[in-house]
């Protein structure tokens, strides 16, 4: 991945070059998009054709040479592949933002923004943070739910704290809910006082509107108000709350559905 900057009169100067990072790329068998394998097949075909019949178009396969021949203005990228003889062949060169340029952005080189700056005539400086070894582009789930609630009830043991560590995904949701004006209630049968353990895990008690520590014989359903949701790792607890309070209940692996990626 590269970025070239300069003026049309002076010519474009190569200011940054870095490798592409990708793993776990899959191909849609219907149209071959956006997987890299299908692109590679057609790129090989086109490059073989150019190398055979129009070698003068390709010239030497160096990024500086490509930059001078094609006069890129902004972000561009190229791909090479090593053949069985150990020679590198040009696979593709394109003046666009590659899918894996997200790795470059996180290293400090925001190529889309730098491209805009270049077109606007701004002078730019580059400030990077080394190199990344791998970018794993995997599909993740995003949810939009129609669940309406005012209060979140959450358990402590094996829910907010799992294997002696803070459940960071759940904490992220709790802060999101708090930012949205929801009440957060810690509802737990923790065997000891909750405040010292919250402090031990660097969780502020001020995060919660109320902290309720129950005895073993207490029924959680007695403390739950309408228009609420309940988060607990225990299926038995979730079933009792669901049947008695008729509110949505969530296990730990369901918390991702509550995260609003638009916020």
N, C-alpha and C positions, 0 to 999 in steps of 0.2 A: 504494500500500500504506500502511495506516495502523494506528495502535495507539492505543486510548483507555484511559485509566486514571482511576479514582476509586472512590467508594463508591456503593452503591445509593441512599443517602439524599441525598447531596450531588449526585449526577449524574456522568456520565462526561465527562472532559475530554480533548480531542484533544491528545496529547502528541507524536506523530510522524506525518509524512506524507512519502512519497517515491514516485518513479515506479517502474513495473515495467520490468524489463529482459528482453527476450527476442529471440531470433533463431533461424532454422533450425527452427521448429516444424513438425512434419509431422502430418497427419491420417490416422488409421486409417480407410480407406474402409468398413470393416465396421460400426464403431459410432461413429466420430467422436471417439474418446477416445484420448489426452488433448489432441489438437491444438486450437489456439485457433480455427481457422476454423469448425469445427462449433459450438463454444460460441458464437462470435460470431453465427452464423446464428440459433440459437435465442434468444439474448439479444436480437437485433434484433427478432425476432418478438414476444417478450414485452414488450419496452419500447415498441414501436409500439402494442401493444394497451393498455398502461397509459396511455401518453400520450394516446391517442385517447379512451378511455372512463373513465379514472380519473386525470386530471391532478393532482388534489389529493393523491394518494398520493406522487407524485414531488416536487412542490413545486420550489423552486429547486435547481439542480444544483450545489451547493457541498458540499465534504467536511464543513465544519462543520455544515451543515444536515442532511446525512445522519446525522452522528454524533448530533445532538440528537434527531432524529426516531426513530431506530432503537435508541438507547441501547446501543451496542456495549460490551462489557466485554472488552477485550483486542484481539488482532490482527484486522483486517478489511481488505478492499480493495474498490475500485470501479474500473470501467473506463468511459471515455468515448470516443466516436467523433465526429469532425467530419463533418457531412454536406456535400453539394454547396453548400449555401447558406452554409457556414462556421459553422453552429451546432453546438454540442456536444450530444450525446444520451447519456443514461445507458445503458450496455450491461449492466452487472452490478454488484451489490453483494452481498458475501457475508462472513459471519463465519467465515472459515477461513484457513488458511495457503496462500497462493498459491505455485505452483511456483517462481516467480522470486524469492521472498523470500530465497533463498540469497544473492542479491546484497546485499540489505539486511543480512543477518547478517554478511557479510564487510566491510561498511562500519562495523560496530560496533553494529548494532541487531538483537539476537537476539530477534525478535518472538515465537517460541514460548515462549522462556524468560521474557520479559517478561510474557507472558500468564499463565503459571503464577504468577509473582510477584504479579501483580495479583489473581488469584483467592485467593491465600494472604494477601492483605492487606499485602504488603510495599510500602514506599515505594521508588520507582525513580528513578534518574538516567540520563540518556542521554548517551553519549559517542561521537560519530561521527567518521569520517575522510573527510568530503567526499562526493563523488558518483562513481558508476561510470557510464560511458557505455553499456556494453553487456554483457549476459550471454548467452553463446552456449551454449544447452542442446543438447548433442549426445550421441548414444549412444556409449558407450565399452565396450570389452570387458573383462570380468572373468573370471578363470580359476581353476579348482581342479583340480590335477593329482594323479595317483597316483604320480608319479615319486619314488622314494626314493633319496637320495644322501647321502654324508657329506662329499664334497669337490667344490669348484668350481674347474675349471681355466679360466683366462681369458687371452686374448692381450692385448698392449699396443697395437701399431700398428694403426690403423684399427678398433680394437675398443673398448678402454678410452679411447683418445684418437682422436677423429675430426675431421679438418680442423683440427687444432691446438687442439681444445677437449675438455674432459672430457665423456665420454658420461654425462650425469646420470641417465638411466634405468637404465643398467647399474650405475652407482655406487649407486643406490638399492637395486637388487637385492642387490648385494654386501654392503651393510650389513645388509640384511634377513637374508641367509644367515648372516652373522657373528653377529647377534643370536640366531639359531636354533642356534648352536653348530657351524656347518659350517666346515670348513677351506677357506681361499681360497689358491689357488696361482697366482701370476703366471708364465705360461709363454710365453716370447717369443724370437723371433730378432731382437730389437732391435739395430740396428747399433752402438750405443754403450752405455755403462754405463747401467743402468736407474735407479739411485738418484738421480743428478742430475736426470734427466727427471721422475721421480716428484715430487721436491722442487719442480721448476719448475712443475708443475701442482697443487701443494699437496695431493698424495696421500701420506698417511703410509705408509711401508714396513711399519709395524706392523699395517696392515690385513691383511696377507698372512701366512699361516703359513710360506710359502716363496716365494722369488723365484728363478726359474730362467731364466738367459739362455743360449740355445742358439746353437751355430754354425749356419751355413747348411746344413751336411750332416747335422745331427742330426735324428733322427726323434722327433717329439713323443710318439708312442705309447709309447716306451720309458720315459717318465717318469710315465705315468698309471696310477693305482691303480684297482681295482674300486670299485663303488658311488660313481661320480663322474658329473659332467656336464661338458661341454666347450663353451666359448663362443669362437667365432672367426669373423671375417668371411670367411675363405677357404673356399670350397666344397671345394677339393682337400684342405685340412687336415681339414675336418670328415668328409669321406668316408674318409680314411685312418684317423682315430680311430674312426669308426663301425664300419668293417670289422675293424679289429684289436682294439679294446677292447670292442666291443659295449655301448657306453654311449650315453645320449642326447646329441645334439649340437645346438647352437643358433646360428643366425645372429643378427645384431643385431635384426632385425625380429621375432624370436621371444622376445626377453627379456621382453616384456610378459606372456607366458604363465607366467613364473616368479614374477611379483610376486603376493604373497598380500595382497589388499586387506583381509583380515580382521585383519591384524597391525598 
